[in-house]
Amino acid sequence: MELIGQKACQHPTCADVGKLDAGNVVRHASFGTKSGASQRCLCKTCGTTFSSNTGTTYCGLRCSRDEFDQVATMRVDGVSISAIARITGHSRSTITRWLERAAASAARFNDQHLGAFEIEELHADELCTFVGKKTNLTWVFTIIEVTTRLWPTTVRGRRSCRNTELLLTRRFIAARS
C-alpha cells in the first residue's frame, strides 16, 4: 500500500490524530462520484477509513474541486455573485455558501502560516460602505503591513472605540507588542 503524504487521521480516538506524515495513512480504495473518482484512505493505527477530502475545504461538496476553485477565483477577480451564478448554473445561495467556505479556509490558512512574519511598519485605515441599502452603513477597519502588503487583521462593524480596540488587540498584533 502506498503512503499518502500530508494526510492525517481525523478520528478523535486515534493515537496519531492530526499528525501529518506519521506514516500511518495509506491509499485504501477509490470510489466514483458525480464529480469524478475520489480516494479513500486507511489509517493503519486505528483502522478507520476516510475520504481524501476529509478535513479539507472540499469536504462534503457536490462538485469538483476545479469548479469550487473557479468560483472563488472569479469572485477574487471581481465578478459579482449574480454573474457567477449565471456562468456556473448554480444558485446564488450555493455560490454564497461556497465563498463563505473559501473565506473560512483562507482565514485558517492565514492563522497557521502567517503567525511569524516580521512586522516593520503598520498602516491602519477605515472605510465606510453600505450593504444592500445606503441606510445600512458599515465600517471596515484594517491594518496593512506596509512592506509586504499583508492584511494581518480586519474588523467589520460600527464605528466605535470597541471595534478600533479589537482591531489593535488581535492575537498576532498583541503578541508582537
For each residue, the residues with C-beta under 8 A, 3 or more apart:
1: 26 27 28 42
2: 26 27
3: 23 25 26
4: 7 25 26 27 41 52
5: 20 21
6: 20 21
7: 4 20 25 41 52
8: 16 17 18 19 20 22 25 55
9: 14 16 17 18 19 22 24 25 43 45 46 48 50
10: 17 18 50 54 55
11: 14 17 43 46 48 50
12: 17
13: 17 46
14: 9 11 17 43 45 46 48
15: 45 46
16: 8 9 19 22 24 43 45 46
17: 8 9 10 11 12 13 14
18: 8 9 10
19: 8 9 16 22 24
20: 5 6 7 8
21: 5 6
22: 8 9 16 19 25 45
23: 3
24: 9 16 19 43 44 45
25: 3 4 7 8 9 22 41 42 43 44
26: 1 2 3 4 41 42 44
27: 1 2 4 39 40 41 42
28: 1 40 41 42 49
29: 39 40 49
30: 37 38 39 40
31: 37 38 40
32: 36 37 38
33: 36 37 38
34: 62 63
35: 61 62 63 64 65 67
36: 32 33 64
37: 30 31 32 33
38: 30 31 32 33 51 52 53
39: 27 29 30 51 52
40: 27 28 29 30 31 49 50 51 52
41: 4 7 25 26 27 28 49 50 51 52 54
42: 1 25 26 27 28 47 48 49
43: 9 11 14 16 24 25 46 47 48 49 50
44: 24 25 26 47
45: 9 14 15 16 22 24
46: 9 11 13 14 15 16 43
47: 42 43 44
48: 9 11 14 42 43
49: 28 29 40 41 42 43
50: 9 10 11 40 41 43 54
51: 38 39 40 41 54 59
52: 4 7 38 39 40 41
53: 38 56 58 59 60 61
54: 10 41 50 51 59
55: 8 10 59
56: 53 59
57: 68 101 102 104 105
58: 53 61 65 68
59: 51 53 54 55 56
60: 53
61: 35 53 58 65 68 98
62: 34 35
63: 34 35 67 68 90
64: 35 36 67 68
65: 35 58 61 68 69
66: 69 70
67: 35 63 64 70 71 88
68: 57 58 61 63 64 65 71 72 98 102
69: 65 66 72 73
70: 66 67 73 74 88
71: 67 68 74 75 84 88 90 95 98 99 102
72: 68 69 75 76 98 99 102
73: 69 70 76 77
74: 70 71 77 79 83 84 87
75: 71 72 78 79 81 84 99 102
76: 72 73
77: 73 74
78: 75
79: 74 75 83 84 87
80: 83 84
81: 75 84 85 92 95 96 99
82: 85 86 92
83: 74 79 80 86 87
84: 71 74 75 79 80 81 87 88 90 95
85: 81 82 88 89 90 91 92 94 95
86: 82 83 89
87: 74 79 83 84
88: 67 70 71 84 85 95
89: 85 86
90: 63 71 84 85 94 95
91: 85 94 95
92: 81 82 85 95 96
93: 96 97
94: 85 90 91 97 98
95: 71 81 84 85 88 90 91 92 98 99
96: 81 92 93 99 100
97: 93 94 100 101
98: 61 68 71 72 94 95 101 102
99: 71 72 75 81 95 96 102 103
100: 96 97 103 104
101: 57 97 98 104 105
102: 57 68 71 72 75 98 99 105 106
103: 99 100 106 107
104: 57 100 101 107 108
105: 57 101 102 108 109
106: 102 103 109 110
107: 103 104 110 111
108: 104 105 111 112
109: 105 106 112 113
110: 106 107 113 114
111: 107 108 114 115
112: 108 109 115
113: 109 110
114: 110 111 117 150 152 172
115: 111 112 172
116:
117: 114 145 148 150 152
118:
119: 122 145 152 176
120: 145 146 147
121: 145 146 147
122: 119 143 144 145 146 173
123: 143 144 145 146
124: 141 142 143 144 167 168
125: 141 142 143 144
126: 139 140 141 142 159
127: 139 140 142
128: 137 138 139 159
129: 137 138 139 140
130: 133 134 135 136 137 138
131: 136 138
132: 136
133: 130 136
134: 130 137
135: 130
136: 130 131 132 133
137: 128 129 130 134
138: 128 129 130 131 156 157 158
139: 126 127 128 129 156 157 158 159 163
140: 126 127 129 154 155 156
141: 124 125 126 154 155 156 163 164 167
142: 124 125 126 127 151 153 154 155 167
143: 122 123 124 125 151 152 153 154 167 168 173
144: 122 123 124 125 149 150 151 152
145: 117 119 120 121 122 123 148 149 150 151 152
146: 120 121 122 123 149
147: 120 121
148: 117 145
149: 144 145 146
150: 114 117 144 145
151: 142 143 144 145 154
152: 114 117 119 143 144 145 170 172 173
153: 142 143 167 170 172 173
154: 140 141 142 143 151 167
155: 140 141 142 163 166 167
156: 138 139 140 141
157: 138 139 160 163
158: 138 139 163
159: 126 128 139 163
160: 157 163 164
161: 164 165
162: 165 166
163: 139 141 155 157 158 159 160 166 167
164: 141 160 161 167 168
165: 161 162 168 169
166: 155 162 163 169 170
167: 124 141 142 143 153 154 155 163 164 170
168: 124 143 164 165 173
169: 165 166 173 174
170: 152 153 166 167 173 174
171: 174 175
172: 114 115 152 153 175 176
173: 122 143 152 153 168 169 170 176 177
174: 169 170 171 177
175: 171 172
176: 119 172 173
177: 173 174
